[in-house]
Amino acid sequence: MKSLLRVKKGLGRVLSVAGALGLATILSGCGAAGEDDVIVLRVANWEEYIDEGDWDEEEAVEFSDGTVICPEKPLYEDFEDWYYETYGQRVQVEYSTFGTNEELYNQLTIGDVYDIACPSEYMIMKMLREGMLTPYSQEFRDPEKEENYYVKGVSPYIAQVYETLSIDGLSVNDYAAGYMWGTLGIVYNPEEVTAEQANSWSILLDEDLSRRITIKDSVRDAYFSAVSICYRDVIMSQGFQESDSYGDMLYEVLNRTDQETVDRVQAILSDIKDNVYSFETDAGKADMVTGKVIANQQWSGDAVYTMDQAEEDDFELCYAVPEESTNLWFDGWVLLTEGLSEDARKQQAAEAFVNYLSMPESAVRNMTYIGYTSVISGGEDDKVFEFVENTYSADPEEEDEEDLVEYDISYFFGEDRDAVLLTTEDQTRRQLFAQYPSEDVVRRSAVMACFDKEGNERINRMWTNVRCFTLKKWVQKTFK
């Protein structure tokens, strides 16, 4: 069984793709004046979050229908060619990146202008609340239109999640189209950490792992885990677990921002701060691979990357989703009102960009390149499932029968597809599990809400208190 996943470093800056159009043509296309002008589409996405092309031949992905994926150019440049072939109109993508949701939001509030961007769930709701988004057109949602790959190919599970989310009476589904999704969990070294330890967020407080575990330097992710610790007894109680309203109740508990909860979380995070090796944003992956730490709070896509890198050094890492809860996160494409300025041609190009990224071939390209999981299951097209099957299925003739298990991901691919993989037992706690969590994990997942102004203020004050060391604590930690 061979994993095809890999990650390449992105440019982390604005990428203007001039092609053969020339500067004069681009400048003339800054609007949408004439039929022969170029539509300039300004795209903002996360760093290292799209296929940049330049694949080697041995990295090619082949499908049973004869399709071969081995791209030379970045996905957004291939979109430009596809758009011209499909609509007879030149489009020029100005591709920019950001590092955090807050960075994107700050860019927009200080005057940067984009037409389409890819924030996470809570930021989508914040931007929707503040009137920054334009709804997708009815035409984009028409499954009868050949080029509408998103509506025809999005996972039924992801579609249902989007349909249930709203804010101030506005449906998230009307204003966002999914891109990537996943869970929040713990990457751990099974030689040093037991599965039982990794199965609870309390691992962040485990004194046996003092200074050998890291946590995300992200107020939302850290808060989520601490709330799970704070209300563990409530969440794990029989009455809570067996309630018909379990999902709604879990969402409510994990998104509490009342002062009592915030104060309790501050105390927990202060203890966590004194126990962990560090708060980190990106270093945790390398620290796990080098052995500097033995457990790390991690997003599922980065967990896949970390486990892949460890394999190259001939040792095994695993991924666990704590039994209390996990954050069901997703990043989605939104249309920005200020950028589009009611320009119908530009909105069509933006919606076409989403549809192009939603082609099964594009979804496979992205998953192969960045390691995260696309929201696209492919609908009637088999390529996404075939890719997953080829990546993770085991050959019974090459593996011991005792090591093989069935792994059901039908909830993601839909009832019409028999999406049960025969895989090795270790993949139920490794890359496959990280990319496509089991149904019991999906059940105990909750989306991060968009907090109100008062809730945000309380949490931000709390985070400042947690992150600001006093001299006494610094001395104690440094010279312990």
N, C-alpha and C positions, 0 to 999 in steps of 0.2 A: 504494500500500500504506500503510495507516494504522494506527499503533499505538494501541490502546485503553488502554494501561497508564497508570496515574497513581498518585500517592501522596498521601494526606492525613495531616496530623499528627493523631495520637491524643491523648487526654487525658493519658496517662502517670500515671494515678492511679486510685484505686478509683472504680468507676462503679456506684452502686446504682440499679437501674432499678425505680423504685417503680410507674410506670404509674398506673393508676387504683385500685390495690388499697388504698393508704393504709397509714400506718405501723402502725396497730394490727393489720392483717391480716398484715403482714410479720412482726411480732414473734410473732404467734401461730403463724406457719409456720416458726419456727426449728427445729422438730423435724419429725416426720411423724406427729403424734398421731392426727388424725382424717381421715375421708374427704374432708371439705371444707376441710382446712387446706392452706396453700400450702407446697410443697416449696421450700426455699431452697437453690439450687445455687451454691456458691462456686467461681468459675472464676478461674484465674490464667494469664495469657497474656503474651507479649512485648508491649512498647509498639509501637503503630502496626502491629498484626499481625492486624487483622480489619476487615471492611467496616463503616464507621460510617454508611452510608446518606447521605441528603441529596444524591442525584445530581440533576444538571440533565438536562433532557429530551434535550439533544444528546449526553449521555453514555450514553444508553440502549443496551443490547445486544439486538439482535433475532436470532431464530433462524428457520430455515426452517419449523419447525412452528407458527409464530405466537407463540411465547413471547417476551415482552419483559421484560427486566430493567432496572428503573429504581427502585431501592428508596428509600424515604423514611427508614426507621428502621434502626438498627444491626442487624446480623445476629443478635445474641443476643436482641434484643427480638422480632424476628420468630420466633425459636425458641420463645419463651414462648407466642405465639399458636398456632403449629403444634402444640406439645405438648398444649395444651388441646384443640384440635380433634381430635387423633389419639388421645389417651388419656383425655380427660375430666377431667384433673387440672391444677390451676393449679401452675405452677412459676415461681419468682422467681429470676432470675440476678443474683448479686452479682459484678460483673466487675471484676477487679483486674489490674494489669500489673506487670511487672518488667523490669529492664534487661539482666541477665545471668543465666546459669545459676547462678552462685555467689550472686547476690542472692536468687534464688528459694530456693536451698538454705538460705541463712542465715535467711531469713524463716521457713522451716519449722522449723528447729532452735531458734529463739528463741520459738516458740509460735504463730505465725500458722497458721491452719487453713484449708485449701482442700479441696474435694472432688475437683477435677480440675484438672490443670495441664499445661503444654506445654513441657517441657524438651527439650534437644538430646540426641543419641545417647549421648554419654559420660555425661551426667548421668542419663539414664534408667537406664543400667547401674549407676551408683553408687547411685541410690536403690533399685534392685532388690536390689543386694547388701546394702543396709542394712535391708531388710525394710520399706520405706516404702510399697510398692505392693500393690494388690489386683488379681488377674487379672480380665480381662474374662469375662463369663459365656458359657457355651456358646450361649445364645440369641443373643447379639450376633454370633456367627460363623455363624449359620444363614442360608445364601443364599436359602432358600425364604421367609423372612419379608419381607414387602413393604417394611417400614420400615428394613431393614438395608442402607442405601445404601453403607456403608463396605465391607463384605465383597464386595458386588456391583460396586463401582466403583473400588476401589483398583487402581493400575497393577500389572500382573503383575510388572514389574521391581522395583517397590518392595516388593511382597509377598514376592518371593524374597529381597531384602536382609534384611528383617525376620526371615524364617524361618531365615536362616543365622547370626543373632547370638544369642549366649547368654552368660551369666555365672554361674559357680558352679552349673552344671547347669540354670539357669532360662532359658527361651526368652524373648527380648525380644518376640516376636510374641504371646505370651500376655498380656503386660502393657502393651503400647503399641499405639496406632493412629496411623498417620502423619497429618501435617498439611501441612507444606511441606518441600521438599527442594532441593538444589542443589549447586554446586561452589564451590571457592575458586580465585580466579585473579587476573589483573592487568587493570585498566582502564588504557588508555593512549591518548595522543594520537598518531595515526599520522603527523602532520606533524612530530613531534619524536622519536618512538620507533619503531624498526623492529619488524616482526612477529617477526624473529629474536631481537631483544633481549627482547621480551615472552614469548618461548616457553621461557624458563628462569627458575627461581627465582633464579638468579645475577644477575638484573637488580637485585636488592636491594643487590648489592655493586658495581654498575657505576659506576665513578668518573666516567664521562662524564655520568652523571645525578645526580651528587652534589648533595644538598640540593634535588632536584627530584622526589623520590619519597617516598611515605609507606607505612607498614606498620601493621597493626592492633595496637593496644595490648591484645593478648589473648595470654596465655601459650600457649594451645593452638594458635592459628593461627600465631603466630610460630614456635613450636617445630616445627610440622609443616613449614613452609617451610624452616627451617634444617636439619632432618634430611634433607630432600630434597637440599639442597646438599651436606651432609656425605657422603651415600652416593650421590651422582650417578653416579660411575663404576661402582658396583656395580649400581644400578638400570638404567642404560642399556647394560650389557654384553649381548652377544648371547645368552649362555647364560641370563641372568636373563630377558630379554625373551621368549625362545622356550620357556621352561620350561612344562611342563604345570601346574606349581604356581605360576605367576606371581602370581595374585591373592593366594594365601596368603602367598607370600614378600614381596610388596609390603606387605601388612598388617603382617607381623612387623617389617620394617625400619622402617617409618614410626612404629611404636608402641614402639620400643626406649626403655628408660629406665635402662639400665645406666650406671654412673658414667663410663665412658670416652666413651660417646655424649653424655651430658649435658655433660661437660667440653668436648668438641669443638663442641657446639652453642653453648655459652656463648661460646666464642671467635668463632664465626661471627656470632652475634647482637650481640656487642660491636662487631664491624666494621660490621655493618649499621647499628647505632645511630649510628655516627660518619659514615655515608654518607647516611642518609635525612634528609629534611626534618623528620620527626617520627614518633612513634608516635601513632596517633589511633584514636578509637572511631567517631566519626560525621562528623568534619570533612572526611574525605577526599573525600566526594561533592561538597561545595561547592568544595573546593580544586581539584578536577579541572575543574569547570564554569567557575570564574573564571580558570583558568590558573595558579594559584599553584604547582601541581605538574603534572607531565606523565605520571605513572604512579602507580598506587595498588593495593596489595594489597586485594582486595575480595571480598565474598561475591556470588554471582551475582545475587541479587535486588536488592541495592543497586546492582550494576553496571547493571541494567536501568534503574533510576531515574536513575542518573547519565547514561547515554546519552540517555535521554528528555529530561532537562533540558538537555543540551548541544544537542540538536536544536532546542529552542525558541530557543536563541541562535544558531542557524544554523551550528553546526560539529559535526564528527563525532568521536566517541570509539569505541574498539573494546574488545573483551574477549578475553583470551587465557587458556588453561589450560596452564601449563608442561608441557613434554614429560616431565619426570621423574615427576610425580604430581599428583594433586589430592585434597583432602579431599572425600569424599562425605558431606555433612552432611544431617541431617534433624531436624526437630522433630516430636515426637509427643505425643499426649494420653495421660496416665496417670491412673489412679484412685488417690487417696491414702487409705490405710487409716485413718489417724487421722480424716480428715474424714468418710468414709462411715460409719465405726463400725458396719459390718455392717447398715446400713439398706438393705434391698432396694429400697424405693421410690426412695431417693436414688441408688442405683447405676443403676437403670433410667433415671432422668432424666439422669444423667451419660452413659450409653451412648447415649441418644437425642440428646443434644447433639452427640456425635461424628457420629452418623448424619446429623443435620440439616446439619452443616457439610460432610458428604461428598456431599450431593446435587449433581449436576452444576451446577445453577443457583447453589448456594452457592459451589462451587469457582470458578466463573467470576466471581462477585461479588468474592471475595477476591483472585483474580489481577488483576482489573481495578483494584482499589482499592489494593493494596499492592505489586504488581509482582513478588511471589515466585511460585514454581511449586507448585501443589497436587499432592499425591500421587495425586489422583483423575484417572483417565483416563475414567471414565464407564461402563465395561462396555458393555452393549448400547445405552446412551444416547449419542447422537451429539453432544451439546451441547458438551462440552469440546473435542473435536477440531474441531468446526465453528468454535468461537471461535478456536482457534489458527490454523486455516486462513484464516479471514476476516481475522485480524490480520496474518499474515505472507505469505500467498500473493501472488504477483505476477500481474498481468494481461498475458499474452503480447502483447496488442494495444497495450499502453501502454509496454512495456519493450523494449529491444534484446535480441534473442535471445542474443547473446553474453554478456549480463549475467545470464542466467538459469541456475539450477542446480537439480538435484533434491536434496532434503534429507530423509533417511529417519529418522523417529522411531518406527518400528514397534516397536522394542524396548520403548518406554514404553507404547504403546497396545495391544500384543498382536498375535499372528499373525493374528487374525481380521479385522484392519482394515488396509487398504492406506494406511498413514500416511506417505505420501511427498508432501512439499510441493514445488511449483514456486515457487521464491523467487529474489530477487535475490542475486547473489554476495556482496554486502557483509553480508547477514544471516548468513552462515556464520561471521562473526567479530563479530557485534553482538547485538542483543536476542534473536533467535531462538536463536542459539548459547548465550547465557547462560541462557535459560529451559529449553531442551531440548538439552543437550550431545550431540554426536555419539557414536556407539558407541565410537570409539577413545578418546575422553575417559572414557567410562564404564569402559572396560577398565582405564585407569590410575588409577582412583580407589580410595580406601580409607577406611574409617570410622575415626574416632578412637576408641580403646579407652578403657575405664575403667581407669586406672592403679592399681596397688596402693599401699598406704600409703607404702612406701619409695620407690617411683618418684615419687609426688606430692611427697614431701619433697625429693627431689633436684632436681626440676624447679622447685619453688617457691624453693629457695635460689638456683638458677641465675638465675631471673627477677629476683630481688631484686638479685643482683650486676650483672646487665645494666642494669636500670633505674635503679640508684642511681649517679649521676655523682659522680666525685671532683672536688674543686675544680679540679685541674689540667686535667682533660678539659673541664670547663665553661668555663674560661677560654679554652682552645684553640679550642673550638667557637664560642664567642661572638665572639671577636676574630680569627677566621681571616681 
